[in-house]
Structures are given as C-alpha cells and as structure tokens.
Amino acid sequence: GIALTLWNVLGGGHIRSDEEEERRRQTGEKGRTALSGWERTPNEKKMCDALSVVAKEVGTEHVQAVAIAYTMHKAPFVFPIVGGRKVEHLQANIEALSVRLSEKQIQYLDGILPFDKGFPNNVIGEYGTYPFLLTSYATYDLQPLLPPVLPSVD
C-alpha cells in the first residue's frame, strides 16, 4: 500500500464554526492572513455548516476534529499534517483521533460539494478501470482496497 500525508486539511484555518467566525469578527482576531483573507468563502461556509451537523451527531463541538477524522476515514494510512496557533487548536486536532464517522455521515459530507480529483486521477480513471493508453503499455494487477484505520471504540 501507500501512505498519504495530507497538507492543508483544515483549509488554512478556514474550517471553523459560525460561532468561531463571529468571535473573530468581535475580537478583531484575523489569524493567519499571508496566503488569503481570514473570512470563509461561500463553499467553505457550506462545508463548515455540514461539518457542524456531523459534529453534533458525534458529540464534539470542534468541526476541525470532524474534518480531520473525515480525511482519515477516506483511505488507509492517512496522516494529515495539522497545525495550530492555540491550545484549543491542538485539543481539537487530538480529539479527531477518537472521532468515528458512520458511512452515512461520510456520504453526507461527500455530497456537500463536488470534488475534483485532479491530475493524475482524471487521466488514470476510477479504481478498477484502466484507460486505453495505460493498458496498451502495461498489464495491471488489481489489488483489493484496504479499509481505513479507524479509531477504536472504548
């Protein structure tokens, strides 16, 4: 298998609840703004609203924990790179290790926004299919998909 190290899982700090965004407006805290503004785009807000729904279902107040857990539920051997500027950021990151999502919750989050897999996946195709150009040069042995490594439930 192959391990994935994901960068920018929390969208550069844009994955947050409406309450967190309002608190930032009131206090003037902007966070990191070197690469973009601190306010969320409409699509980021839409995804954060969905993450908030799932957060309530799994019993956490941190949408960041759900976002990190979601990425870890998508494939085996996923290791997201996360950062933070505050202790509460670290706490939400750690909490993600104990969040277990149902298949229904994963499908719900998958359906919020369209996902562009980008290159090379848009050339290679879906799992189990091989485009003509690849099969004309090589033979492929399809390997079974492994399930993600999920948190244990105590």
VMD Tcl script that draws the C-alpha trace (Angstrom):
set ca {
  {0.00 0.00 0.00}
  {0.86 3.64 0.02}
  {0.55 6.14 2.83}
  {-0.85 9.63 2.30}
  {0.38 12.72 4.07}
  {-2.26 15.39 3.58}
  {-1.46 19.07 3.83}
  {-3.99 21.87 4.39}
  {-6.67 19.54 5.77}
  {-8.21 22.44 7.69}
  {-8.18 24.80 4.72}
  {-5.58 27.17 6.12}
  {-7.71 27.82 9.20}
  {-10.94 28.34 7.24}
  {-12.59 25.22 8.67}
  {-14.41 26.67 11.68}
  {-17.89 27.11 13.08}
  {-20.09 30.16 12.61}
  {-19.59 30.90 16.32}
  {-15.81 30.94 15.89}
  {-16.13 33.24 12.88}
  {-18.38 35.64 14.79}
  {-15.99 35.63 17.75}
  {-13.18 36.62 15.37}
  {-15.26 39.48 14.00}
  {-15.99 40.77 17.50}
  {-12.41 40.49 18.78}
  {-10.65 41.57 15.59}
  {-8.64 38.34 15.52}
  {-7.82 37.50 11.95}
  {-5.47 34.54 12.28}
  {-3.01 33.80 9.51}
  {-3.67 36.01 6.51}
  {-0.45 35.69 4.50}
  {-1.94 33.48 1.76}
  {-5.58 34.60 1.82}
  {-8.13 36.56 3.78}
  {-9.37 35.19 7.07}
  {-13.07 35.01 6.20}
  {-14.52 31.87 4.67}
  {-15.74 31.60 1.09}
  {-19.36 30.54 0.47}
  {-18.18 26.98 -0.34}
  {-16.04 26.84 2.81}
  {-19.01 28.03 4.87}
  {-21.25 25.42 3.25}
  {-18.79 22.65 4.14}
  {-18.32 24.01 7.66}
  {-22.10 24.01 8.18}
  {-22.17 20.33 7.17}
  {-19.22 19.56 9.45}
  {-21.16 21.26 12.29}
  {-24.13 18.95 11.69}
  {-21.89 15.88 11.90}
  {-20.00 17.30 14.91}
  {-23.28 17.46 16.86}
  {-24.10 13.89 15.83}
  {-20.75 12.52 17.06}
  {-20.73 14.64 20.22}
  {-17.99 17.18 19.61}
  {-18.03 20.95 19.38}
  {-14.97 21.02 17.10}
  {-15.70 20.98 13.37}
  {-11.94 20.69 12.90}
  {-11.95 17.30 14.66}
  {-14.62 16.07 12.26}
  {-12.73 17.40 9.22}
  {-9.53 15.64 10.26}
  {-11.40 12.43 11.11}
  {-13.17 12.57 7.74}
  {-9.86 12.58 5.86}
  {-8.63 9.68 7.98}
  {-11.79 7.68 7.15}
  {-11.32 8.02 3.39}
  {-8.33 5.70 2.91}
  {-5.95 3.55 4.94}
  {-2.69 5.03 6.18}
  {-3.69 8.71 6.06}
  {-1.56 11.07 8.11}
  {-2.83 14.66 7.95}
  {-0.43 17.48 8.67}
  {-2.18 19.81 11.07}
  {-1.07 22.94 12.80}
  {-2.48 25.49 15.14}
  {-1.81 28.72 16.92}
  {-3.61 27.97 20.18}
  {-4.01 25.21 22.74}
  {-7.66 24.72 21.70}
  {-6.46 24.02 18.14}
  {-4.22 21.26 19.47}
  {-7.09 19.85 21.55}
  {-9.39 19.70 18.50}
  {-6.63 18.02 16.48}
  {-6.14 15.36 19.16}
  {-9.88 14.85 19.53}
  {-10.02 13.86 15.84}
  {-8.22 10.64 16.75}
  {-11.28 9.47 18.70}
  {-13.99 10.58 16.26}
  {-15.58 7.68 14.40}
  {-17.87 8.53 11.49}
  {-20.61 6.33 10.08}
  {-20.80 5.52 6.38}
  {-23.94 7.70 6.23}
  {-22.05 10.68 7.70}
  {-19.17 10.20 5.24}
  {-21.61 10.06 2.31}
  {-23.34 13.19 3.62}
  {-20.05 15.11 3.71}
  {-19.05 13.70 0.30}
  {-22.24 15.13 -1.20}
  {-21.89 18.70 0.04}
  {-19.55 19.97 -2.68}
  {-18.28 18.44 -5.92}
  {-14.77 17.01 -5.66}
  {-12.20 17.38 -8.45}
  {-9.61 14.66 -8.02}
  {-7.25 16.43 -10.41}
  {-4.21 15.03 -12.16}
  {-3.27 12.20 -12.40}
  {-6.62 10.75 -11.26}
  {-8.54 12.50 -14.03}
  {-6.30 10.63 -16.52}
  {-5.99 7.28 -14.71}
  {-9.71 6.91 -14.00}
  {-11.69 5.33 -11.21}
  {-10.43 2.43 -9.14}
  {-10.66 -0.83 -11.07}
  {-10.65 0.77 -14.52}
  {-7.67 1.48 -16.71}
  {-7.67 3.85 -19.68}
  {-6.61 2.61 -23.09}
  {-3.28 4.46 -23.09}
  {-2.17 2.76 -19.87}
  {-3.30 -0.73 -20.84}
  {-1.60 -0.50 -24.22}
  {1.79 -0.28 -22.47}
  {1.44 -2.47 -19.39}
  {-0.55 -5.15 -17.61}
  {-2.06 -4.25 -14.26}
  {-2.89 -6.48 -11.31}
  {-5.79 -5.01 -9.40}
  {-5.15 -5.05 -5.66}
  {-8.02 -5.08 -3.14}
  {-8.89 -1.79 -1.50}
  {-7.94 -1.74 2.17}
  {-10.30 -0.24 4.73}
  {-9.20 2.89 6.58}
  {-7.59 2.59 10.01}
  {-10.41 3.69 12.32}
  {-10.23 4.76 15.94}
  {-11.05 2.06 18.43}
  {-14.27 2.43 20.35}
  {-13.92 2.01 24.11}
}
mol new
graphics top color blue
foreach p $ca { graphics top sphere $p radius 0.5 }
foreach p [lrange $ca 0 end-1] q [lrange $ca 1 end] { graphics top cylinder $p $q radius 0.2 }
display resetview
